[in-house]
Amino acid sequence: MNELFKSDCRHFKGEVPCIYHKKEGVHCSDCPHYDRVEQKILIIKLGAAGDVIRTTPLLRKLKEVYPKAELYWLTRFPELVPSLVDHILPFRLESVLLLQATYFDYLFNLDKEKEACALTELISAEVKKGFTLKDGRCFPINQDAQHKFLTGLFDDYNRAKTKSYPEEILELCGFRFSGERYILESENFHWDIPEPRPLIGLNTGCGGKWRSRLWPEENWIDLARRLKGEGFGVLILGGEAEHQKNLRISQRSGASYLGHFPLKQFISLVDQCDLVVTAVTMAAHVAIGLGKKIVLFNNVFNKKEFELYGLGEILEPEFECDCFYSPECPNNCMQYIYPERVFEVCCRLLNDKGR
């Protein structure tokens, strides 16, 4: 190696000075911060936002097994990737060119999208795990990915599975899940919330793809009134798509609604809550990542896939419905998760006797 620089150091940039040269004026030959990289590891997990968050337990395992590794993550949601990742790469041409010109020891592609699988074929790595492209279609690279592959193809396999998403992801990468938690970083924003504690966040949206997950507006109003009547603080949460609905819920229930915000601010707002009530959507994974108590509504997914880490409960309709993985539910089965039932669970989770 050239004696003037150490390109295998974690802090080495190549095109610009490293942080420690700028701070302390040190050179590589006598730098006390030299941190030799022993492996390069690439994670491809493009989206969705909630899936990026619930993939972060993998980072805990990688840091445990490969503490000297340099980590890369390619994603559509770079703002959700923890700062312990050395190279957080947004999914765009510049990132793809960099990755194609870099050799990795391990490549973990956790997405089945064709573009992610195609990149897995094109990027050089000693070991590849997850999914790749074969004859223009997604295909499991090895036996570790077989289970996750089949549950995505066949509803009966998906219904029968007993593994949570973090467990599946770690096993797909060749590891055993040992309760590793999400990693989610929250920035400090100033919030003026005119509500008492404990504060319960009611996230009323579910994303555009799975409208079958929507809980009726009247139920949100009923729940908010019950919680307010019991002395809890109530904060309505949601995105731009829920804005008008949330204004109505706030007006009719007396709960606070501060508006909709960019992702980082939304995470910070959820962080103000003690408990979050939500359907399966990004906000659920934000709440879990922040360690909040949670009441999770589920109707179209296998509830075994959700790892709550003892933070809360999953509630499903008191109605036998066959809308599994259906974007619309002809029976509107979510109406059969009753507000009084949700209220009782909220009270119990917050160590209140309820009614």
C-alpha positions in Angstrom: 0.0 0.0 0.0 1.1 3.5 -0.7 2.8 4.9 2.5 1.2 8.3 2.0 -2.4 7.2 2.3 -4.5 4.2 3.6 -7.3 3.6 1.2 -8.7 0.7 3.3 -9.6 3.1 6.1 -13.3 3.6 6.8 -12.7 7.4 6.8 -10.7 7.6 3.6 -12.6 9.5 0.8 -10.1 9.6 -2.0 -11.5 12.7 -3.8 -11.5 14.9 -0.7 -9.7 15.1 2.7 -11.2 12.9 5.4 -12.9 14.3 8.4 -10.0 13.9 10.8 -7.5 15.6 8.5 -9.8 18.6 8.3 -10.3 18.6 12.1 -6.8 17.7 13.3 -4.5 18.0 10.3 -3.4 14.4 10.6 -2.0 12.3 7.7 -2.7 8.6 7.1 0.8 7.5 8.1 0.4 8.6 11.7 -3.4 8.9 12.2 -4.8 7.6 15.5 -8.2 7.2 13.9 -7.2 4.6 11.3 -10.1 2.1 11.1 -9.3 -0.7 8.7 -12.3 -2.1 6.6 -12.3 -5.9 6.4 -15.5 -6.4 4.4 -17.7 -4.4 2.0 -21.4 -5.3 2.4 -24.2 -4.0 0.1 -27.9 -4.1 1.1 -30.4 -3.5 -1.6 -33.8 -2.6 -0.1 -35.5 0.1 -2.2 -38.9 0.3 -0.5 -41.5 0.6 0.7 -40.8 3.0 3.5 -42.2 0.7 6.2 -40.3 -2.2 4.8 -37.0 -0.2 4.9 -37.6 0.6 8.6 -38.4 -3.1 9.4 -35.3 -4.2 7.6 -33.0 -2.3 10.0 -32.7 -5.2 12.5 -30.4 -6.7 9.9 -27.9 -3.9 10.6 -27.6 -5.0 14.3 -26.7 -8.5 13.2 -24.2 -7.3 10.6 -22.5 -5.1 13.1 -22.3 -8.0 15.5 -20.9 -10.5 13.0 -18.8 -8.2 10.8 -17.9 -5.3 13.1 -15.1 -4.1 10.7 -17.4 -4.1 7.6 -18.1 -1.0 5.5 -21.9 -0.9 4.9 -23.7 0.3 1.8 -27.5 0.6 1.4 -29.3 1.4 -1.8 -32.9 2.7 -1.3 -35.7 5.0 -2.4 -35.9 6.2 1.2 -32.4 7.3 2.2 -33.8 9.5 5.1 -34.9 6.3 6.8 -31.6 4.5 6.8 -29.7 4.7 10.1 -26.5 6.8 10.2 -24.4 3.8 11.2 -24.5 2.8 7.5 -21.3 4.2 5.9 -22.8 4.9 2.4 -26.5 5.6 2.2 -27.3 5.7 -1.5 -30.5 7.0 -3.1 -31.7 4.9 -6.0 -30.5 6.9 -9.0 -28.0 6.6 -11.8 -25.0 8.0 -9.9 -25.4 5.4 -7.1 -25.8 2.5 -9.6 -22.6 3.5 -11.4 -20.7 3.6 -8.1 -22.0 0.2 -7.1 -21.2 -1.4 -10.5 -17.6 -0.2 -10.2 -17.2 -1.6 -6.6 -16.5 -5.1 -5.6 -18.4 -6.4 -2.5 -17.8 -9.3 -0.2 -21.5 -9.7 0.5 -24.5 -8.5 -1.4 -28.0 -8.9 0.1 -30.9 -8.0 -2.2 -34.1 -8.1 -0.2 -36.3 -6.8 -3.0 -38.2 -8.7 -5.7 -38.6 -5.8 -8.0 -37.1 -6.4 -11.4 -34.8 -3.4 -11.2 -33.3 -4.5 -7.8 -32.9 -8.1 -9.1 -31.2 -6.8 -12.3 -28.7 -4.8 -10.3 -28.0 -7.9 -8.2 -26.9 -9.6 -11.5 -24.8 -6.7 -12.6 -23.0 -5.9 -9.4 -19.9 -7.9 -8.5 -19.8 -9.7 -5.1 -18.1 -12.8 -3.6 -21.4 -13.9 -2.0 -24.9 -12.9 -3.0 -28.1 -13.7 -1.1 -31.7 -12.9 -1.6 -33.2 -12.4 -5.1 -31.8 -12.1 -8.6 -33.0 -12.0 -12.2 -33.4 -15.1 -14.2 -34.9 -15.0 -17.7 -36.3 -11.6 -16.9 -38.1 -12.7 -13.7 -37.3 -12.6 -10.0 -35.7 -15.7 -8.7 -34.3 -16.8 -5.3 -30.5 -17.0 -5.3 -30.3 -19.9 -2.9 -32.2 -22.0 -0.4 -32.2 -19.2 2.2 -34.4 -17.1 0.0 -36.8 -19.9 -0.9 -39.3 -19.4 2.0 -39.7 -15.7 1.4 -40.0 -16.3 -2.3 -42.8 -18.8 -2.0 -44.8 -16.8 0.5 -44.8 -14.0 -2.0 -46.2 -16.3 -4.8 -48.9 -18.3 -3.1 -51.5 -17.1 -0.7 -51.8 -20.5 1.0 -48.1 -20.4 1.8 -48.4 -16.9 3.1 -51.4 -17.8 5.3 -49.5 -20.7 6.8 -46.3 -18.9 7.6 -45.3 -18.4 11.2 -42.2 -16.2 10.9 -42.1 -12.4 11.3 -40.7 -10.2 8.7 -37.4 -9.5 10.6 -37.0 -13.2 11.1 -37.5 -13.9 7.4 -35.1 -11.2 6.4 -32.3 -12.3 8.7 -32.8 -16.0 7.7 -32.7 -14.9 4.0 -29.3 -13.4 4.7 -28.0 -16.5 6.5 -28.5 -15.4 10.1 -30.8 -16.4 13.0 -33.2 -13.8 14.4 -32.6 -13.2 18.1 -35.0 -10.4 18.8 -33.0 -7.7 17.0 -35.0 -4.4 17.1 -35.6 -1.8 14.5 -33.2 1.2 14.3 -35.0 4.5 13.7 -33.5 7.9 14.3 -35.7 10.8 15.3 -34.7 14.5 14.9 -35.7 17.2 17.4 -38.4 19.5 16.2 -40.3 21.8 18.5 -44.0 20.8 19.0 -46.7 22.7 20.8 -49.3 20.0 21.5 -52.2 21.2 23.7 -52.9 17.8 25.1 -52.4 16.1 28.5 -50.3 12.9 29.0 -50.4 10.1 28.2 -50.6 11.2 24.6 -52.3 8.7 22.1 -51.6 9.2 18.4 -54.4 8.1 16.1 -53.0 7.5 12.6 -56.0 7.4 10.3 -54.5 6.5 6.9 -53.3 3.3 5.3 -51.6 4.3 2.0 -53.2 4.2 -1.4 -52.5 0.6 -2.4 -54.5 -1.3 0.3 -57.7 0.7 0.8 -59.2 -2.4 2.4 -57.2 -1.4 5.6 -59.1 1.8 6.2 -61.0 2.0 9.5 -64.3 4.0 9.2 -64.1 7.7 10.0 -67.0 7.4 12.5 -64.9 4.8 14.4 -62.0 7.2 14.7 -64.3 9.9 16.1 -65.9 7.5 18.5 -62.5 6.3 19.8 -61.1 9.8 20.1 -64.1 10.9 22.2 -63.8 7.9 24.5 -60.1 8.5 25.0 -60.6 12.3 25.6 -63.4 11.5 28.0 -61.0 9.2 30.0 -58.5 12.1 30.3 -56.0 11.0 27.7 -54.4 13.4 25.3 -55.3 12.5 21.7 -53.4 13.6 18.6 -54.6 12.9 15.1 -51.9 11.7 12.7 -51.7 11.3 8.9 -50.4 12.5 5.6 -51.7 14.8 2.9 -54.2 12.2 1.7 -55.9 12.2 5.1 -55.9 16.0 5.7 -59.5 16.8 5.1 -60.6 13.7 7.0 -58.4 14.5 9.9 -59.8 18.0 10.1 -63.3 16.6 10.4 -62.2 14.0 13.0 -60.5 16.7 15.0 -63.5 19.1 14.8 -66.0 16.5 15.8 -64.0 14.8 18.6 -62.1 17.6 20.2 -58.7 15.8 19.5 -55.7 17.9 18.3 -54.6 17.8 14.7 -51.4 19.8 13.8 -51.5 19.0 10.0 -49.4 16.8 7.8 -45.6 17.1 7.5 -42.5 15.8 5.6 -41.3 12.4 6.7 -38.6 13.5 9.2 -41.0 15.8 11.0 -43.7 13.1 10.9 -41.3 10.7 12.7 -40.6 13.4 15.3 -44.3 14.0 15.8 -45.0 10.3 16.4 -42.1 10.4 18.8 -44.1 12.7 21.0 -46.8 10.0 21.5 -46.9 7.4 24.2 -49.1 5.0 22.3 -50.1 4.9 18.6 -53.3 3.4 17.1 -52.8 2.6 13.4 -53.6 0.2 10.6 -50.7 -1.7 9.0 -48.8 1.2 7.3 -45.6 3.1 7.5 -46.7 4.8 10.8 -46.9 1.4 12.4 -43.2 0.7 11.7 -42.3 4.3 12.8 -44.0 3.7 16.1 -42.3 0.3 16.6 -39.0 1.8 15.6 -39.4 4.5 18.2 -40.4 2.0 20.9 -43.9 3.3 21.3 -46.8 1.2 22.6 -49.0 0.3 19.7 -52.5 -1.0 18.8 -52.2 -2.4 15.3 -55.2 -3.0 13.1 -54.8 -5.9 10.6 -57.2 -7.6 8.2 -55.5 -8.4 4.9 -52.1 -9.7 6.0 -50.8 -12.7 8.1 -50.5 -11.2 11.5 -47.5 -13.5 12.3 -45.4 -11.3 10.0 -45.6 -8.3 12.4 -43.0 -8.3 15.2 -44.2 -5.9 17.9 -41.4 -6.7 20.4 -44.0 -6.8 23.3 -45.0 -3.2 22.6 -48.7 -3.8 22.0 -51.5 -5.8 20.4 -52.8 -6.7 17.0 -56.6 -6.4 16.6 -58.4 -8.0 13.8 -62.1 -7.8 12.7 -64.7 -9.9 14.6 -65.9 -11.1 11.3 -64.7 -13.9 9.0 -63.6 -12.2 5.8 -61.7 -13.4 2.8 -60.0 -10.2 1.8 -56.5 -11.6 2.3 -54.0 -9.4 0.3 -56.9 -7.6 -1.4 -56.7 -3.9 -2.1 -60.5 -3.6 -1.6 -62.8 -5.4 0.8 -66.4 -5.8 -0.4 -67.5 -6.5 3.2 -65.7 -3.5 4.7 -64.5 -5.9 7.4 -62.5 -3.2 9.2 -65.8 -1.9 10.6 -65.9 -5.0 12.8 -63.0 -3.8 14.9 -65.2 -1.9 17.4 -64.1 1.4 19.0 -65.0 0.1 22.5 -62.6 -2.8 22.0 -59.8 -0.5 20.9 -60.4 1.8 23.8 -60.1 -1.1 26.3 -56.8 -2.2 24.8 -55.4 1.4 24.9 -56.3 1.7 28.6 -54.7 -1.7 29.4 -51.5 -0.9 27.5 -51.2 2.4 29.4 -51.7 0.7 32.7 -55.2 2.1 33.1 -58.0 0.1 34.4 -60.4 1.3 31.7 -64.1 1.0 32.3 
